[in-house]
């Protein structure tokens, strides 16, 4: 699986809409053992909480990319530049800031008791 190619496709088809319209961007970090790992960067336009953001982004990635359609879960790492404006400068400088939240989503309720 070519993660760079999936990220490029996502950027063109979905991410530009969210980035310009809502101030949110995301990228795929990994897909292993049925678990999608994504990183999400929030800016001042985005007004949803971390849990809602995690659920929305996990489902967008799973539903919009055929390579990920059989995923059983998703790990979401959130960088919030709205709450921490200095992180935007770090990202633009090529420095990866720490995550403000880490969330997990299971796509089917039947996996755990």
N, C-alpha and C positions, 0 to 999 in steps of 0.2 A: 504494500500500500504506500503510495506516494503522498505524504502529508503536505509537502509544499504545493503539489498540484491541487489537492483538495482545498487548501487555504486560498490559493489563487482563484479557484472557481467560486468559493464562498465570498471572497472579497468583491468579485464582479457581480454576482447574482444577488447577494443579500446584505453583505456588510456595508456597502456604500449607502444603501437606503437607511440603515440604522445609524450609521456614523453621521450622515448629514442631517437626517430628520430628528433623531433622538439623542445623539451624543453618546452612542454606545458602540464599541467595537469588540470583536472577538476573534480568536484564532485557535485552531486545533493544535494541541501540543503532542497528543499521543492517542493511539487506539490499540489497546492490548487486552486480551482476555475478555472481550465484550464490554470493556469500559472505555468510554470516550473521556478524554481529559482536555478541557478547554480553558483558556484564559480570557477574561472579560475586563475591559477597561471602561469605567463609567466617567462621564463628564457632567458638567453642570445642567445640561438639558434633561438628563435622565432623572425621573422622579419616583421610580418604583423602588421598593426595598430589596434587600439582597436575596431573600427567599423567592420572591416573584421573578426577579431577574434570572436566578439560577434555573428555575423551572422553564421559563420562556426560552432561554438560550439553549438549554439541553434539548428541548423538543424541536427547536429550529434546526439544530445541527443534525439530529437523528432523522427528521422528516425530509430535509432538503438534500441529503447526500445518500445516494444508494449504497455507498460503501459502508455506511454506518447504520443502515436500517435494522440490523439484527442486534444492535447494542442492548445490553441489559441494564446499564446504568451509566451515569455521567458524573465526573468530578469537575467542579467549577471553581476556579481560582479568580477572585475578584480584586481588581485594583481600582480604588475609588479616588479619582482626581478631584471630585467635587468636595469631598471632606478633607482631602489633603492636596491642596493645589501644587505644592512643590513636586509631587510625583509626576506631574505632567512635564515639568522641566527635565526631570531625570529620564523619563521615557524618550523625550526628544534628543537627549544627549547620548542615548544608547545604553544607559544604565537601567538595569531591571530593578525597580523598587520592590519592597516587600508587599505581600498580599494583605488586604484588609479583611478578607473573609474567604473561607473555604467551605464549599457546600457540596452535598452529594444528593443525587437523584436516582431512584430506582424506577424504571419505566413500567414495570408490571408489579402489581401488589402481591402476586402469588409466589414471589421468590423467597420471602421470609415469613415466619409465623408471627 
